[in-house]
Amino acid sequence: MALFRKRTVGKPGEWYYCLVHQKVEEGPDCPAKDRFGPYASRQEAEHAMETARERNVEWETDPRWHDAPPAEREGD
């Protein structure tokens, strides 16, 4: 008996952004390694790349993600 079942059909209302095809899909049509999601709406999925860019900037500028000693970090 398998511990995990491979889900091939998405639930209605689950939206994904496929990185390979660069398009929004309802349900997981492409492998998980090639998509972002699930999103609650088509509009959220359409903005997946923009959201990812914004989060990357936040993480890259967050002092908690750098290797500075605790005494040099802000807010500690």
Secondary structure, 3 states (H helix, E strand, C coil): CCCCCCCCCCCCCCEEEECCCCEEEECCCCCHHHEEEEECCHHHHHCHHHHHHHHHHHHHCCHHHCCCCHHHCCCC
